[in-house]
Amino acid sequence: MRRYFQSVGSFLGQLGSHYKEIGAIAPSSRFLAREMVWNLRQSRGPLHILEAGPGTGVVTVAIAKAMLPEDRLDIVEINPRFVEVLRERIATEPVFAPHRDRIRVIHSGLEAVPGAASHDAIISGLPLNGFPTALVRSLLAAYDRLLRPGGTLTYFEYIAVRHLQRPLANRVQRRRLHKLNKLFQERIRTRQFRRRAILANLPPAWVRHLRRP
């Protein structure tokens, strides 16, 4: 419980000055975290996993609980305070102990991470709906570059977020939302194999599972 409140405190401490890159009003719930790692809890072989935008590590803990002894995990976080929190949690919390030598925390934006077809699964907490279109395109390209063919991408988005934003948006913002909707819907239509609504989250969210062709 103490760890939980420390994580919430770190999250809230960064929220005011880094809201656009955090893109959330509260840490992810354990219910959302459990669905984010659904793919890891299926019968499978060893995986090279990448978590993008972990924040203070709610989903990271769920990943660690689902990891097999041969799995590797790369955690990519751009916020320096969250990087400190994650490194401390991984070094001290028992849930990470069996896997510490196979977990890396990378202080970077996802689009700057090197490699090609290097990961079997990406679990992303990046708030794509709040980013400029050009950055979203760059991040989607990074997902595709880093995922092996047949690899899976899991991410969440708040339910109806783009539809709720549209009436309050100006012309430039509406154009951005329209472009984002086209980008996401094409991928969802051709790649999505599972979707779940998580109502026990603030705000409620869709968790989407996509497979790279």
N, C-alpha and C positions, 0 to 999 in steps of 0.2 A: 504493500500500500504506500509506503514511504517513497519507493521508486516511482510509483505512478504519479504522485503529487509533484515530485521533482520534475518529471517529464512534462506535466501540464504547466508547471511554472516556467520552464524553459520555452515551451511553445508560446505561451501568452506573452512572455518577455520579448519574443521576436515578432509577434503579430503586428504590433503597431508600426514598426519601421520596415517590415518586409512582407506586408500583406499580399502584394501582387505575386510574389514568387511562392508564398505559402499557399494562398488561394483557399483557405479554409477558416472557419470561425471556431473550430474545436478539433482536438485530435480525433483520429478515426476510432470508432467503437470496436470492441472485441468481436462483435458480430460481423462487422464489415471485414475486419482483419481475417477472420476465419474463412470467409468466402473468397478473399483475395488469394488464399493459399489452397483453394479447393483442388487445383490441378496437381499440387505437390503431394496431396494426401491420397492420390489414386495409386494403383499398382503400377510401378515404373522402375526403370533403372536409374543409374547415377545421372545427375544433371549439373550443368554449370548455370547457375542462377544469377540474374542481375536484378537488384532492386533500385529503382530510380525515384528520387524524392522521398526518402523515408521519414523525414522530419525527426521526431524524437524517438522513433523506433517501435511504435505500436505494432505495425505489420511485420517489422523485422523480428520481433519476438515470435510471432506466429510462424514465420518462415523457419526460424531456428528449431521450433518444436516439430516441424514437418520434415526437416532435413534428414537424409540418410547418411551413413558414415562416409560414403564416397562423394557426396555432393560438395560443390564449391559455391561460395556466395561472394559476389562483388556488390558493394553498397555504394551508390553514387549520390552524393549530396553537395549542393553548391553553397549552403549557408554555413559559415565557419563555426557558429555557436552550436548548431545541430551536429556538426562533425565531431566536436568535442564531446557532446553528450553521448553520441553513438559509440565512440571509441572507449569512453569510460564504462558504458553499459556492457559492451562486449568483453572488456577486460575483467569485469568484476561480477557479473550476474551469472548464476549457475546454469541458466538455460542455454547460454552460449558456450559453456565449458567444453562439451564434446566436439565442438566444431571450430574453436578459436583459430587453429592453425590453417583453416581453410576459408576464413572470412577476411576480406579486404574492405576497408573503408577508403573510398576514393573521393578526394575533395575536388570536385569538378562539375561543370555542366555536362549533361549526358551527351550532347552533340560533340564534345571535345574528347570523349573517351575513345581511344584507338581500338582497332580491331575490325574484323569482318567475319560474319558467320561464326562468332565465338561463343554464343550463349544459346542454351536450349530453352530458357524461359526468362521472360522479363515481367516483373511485377512493378507497376508504375503508380506512384502517388502524385505525379506531376499535375498541376491544375491547368490543363490545356485550355479550358474554356476562358480563362482569364488572360491568356497570352496573345501577343500580336500574331497575325496570320503567318508572317514569314518565319517566326520562331516555331510555331506549331508545325509548319512544313519541315523545318530542319529537324525537329524532334521525331516526327514520324519517319523521316528518312533515316535517322539514327536507330530507331527501333528495327527497321528493315535491314539496315547494314549489320547490326550486331546479332540479330537472330539467325540461327541456322534454318534452312528450309524445313518446314514442318514444326518449327519452334512456336511457342505460345506467348502471347502478350495478354496480360491481365491488367485492367485499369478500372477506375471508378469515375463516375461523374454524378453530380447532384441531379436528382430527378427534375426534369423539365427546366433546367437552369437556363438554356438558351431561349426558350419560349418565354420565361418569366422576365428575362433581361430585355427582350425586344421592345416592349411598350415604353420602357423608360430610357431607351437608347436614342442618341442623335443619329443623323444620317450616316456618319462615318462608322459609328459603332454597329448600326444595323447591317451595314455592308460587311463588316468584319464577322458578325455573327452568322450571316448568310453564307459566307465563304467557309467558315468553320463547319457549319452544318453539312455542306456539300462534301467537305473532306471526310468527316466522320461517317456520314451515312453510306458512302461508297464502300468504305472499309468494313463497316458493320454488315452491309448486305452480302459481301463476298467472303468474309472471313470469320464472322462470329459463329461460335458453336455452343455458347452457353451465356445466359443473362439471368441475373437474380436481383430482385429489389430488396434492399436492406433498409427497412423502415426504422430499425433501432440504431439510428445514426443521426448526428446533427450536422447538416440537414440530412434527410433520407437520401439514399443514393442507389444508382444502378451499378452493379459490378458486371463488367463485360469481359468475356474470354474470347480471344481471337487467335486464329492459327495462320502463320505465315505460309503462303503457297510454296 
